[in-house]
Amino acid sequence: MKPAIAAAAWALLAGTAHAAPSAPAPILEYAFTATVQVAAPVEMGQADGGRKRFIAITGGKVEGPMLAGEVLNGGGDWQVIEAGGLTRVEARYFLKAADGTVIEVENPGVRVAEPAVIERLARGEDVDPSAYYFRTTPRFVVTAGRYDWMRRNAFVARGIRKPDRVIVDYYIVR
C-alpha cells in the first residue's frame, strides 16, 4: 500500500474509533463535611464580567470520618454571578482540627443554574440543591504531620447553599 493511501486509511479508522480511558475511572471517598456559617453578602456591582459580591465566613463546624473540628471566623467567598446562570466562586478560609491544627482552604469552583434559581440563591432563599450544580476543587495548606494526607490527595467537593450557611461535602479522588 502506498504511504498516502495508508495515511488516509489510518485517518479514516482513527476518526471512527472511540477512545477508551487508559486507566480505571477515579473513585470518590467521602472525607468530611464543613458547615460554613456566612454573613450577608456585600454587593460590589458589575465588575469582572458579572455581578461581583463578597460573603464573609463567620464560623462553623467540621464533621466526618477523616476530619473533625471547626471553621474559623474570617475568610470569605468572592463571587461573580454571570449572565446565563454561571457563578464563579473563590472561597478562602481556615479550619481548625480537634487537635488544634490549623488548615488553610482554597476552594475555587462553579455554581450553575437557571438564572431565576441563581437570583433566588443570591437573595438568600432556601433552594432545593437538585435545582443547581455547585462543585469545587479544594486545595489545603497544612503543616507536615498528621494532616499531610490533605496535601497529598486531590479533592472535589459539592456545595449546598442555605440562607445562612453553606454545606460542603469533601471527597478524596482515588
GIDA-V599705 format. One record per run of one state. SS is the DSSP state (alpha for helix, beta for strand, coil for the rest). FROM is the first residue (numbers start at 1). TO is the last residue. If there is no record, write none. Layout:
SS;FROM;TO
SS;FROM;TO
This chain:
coil;1;2
alpha;3;16
coil;17;27
beta;28;38
coil;39;41
beta;42;47
coil;48;49
beta;50;63
coil;64;68
beta;69;71
coil;72;75
beta;76;81
coil;82;85
beta;86;97
coil;98;101
beta;102;112
coil;113;114
alpha;115;122
coil;123;128
alpha;129;131
coil;132;132
beta;133;141
coil;142;147
alpha;148;150
coil;151;153
beta;154;161
coil;162;164
beta;165;173
coil;174;174
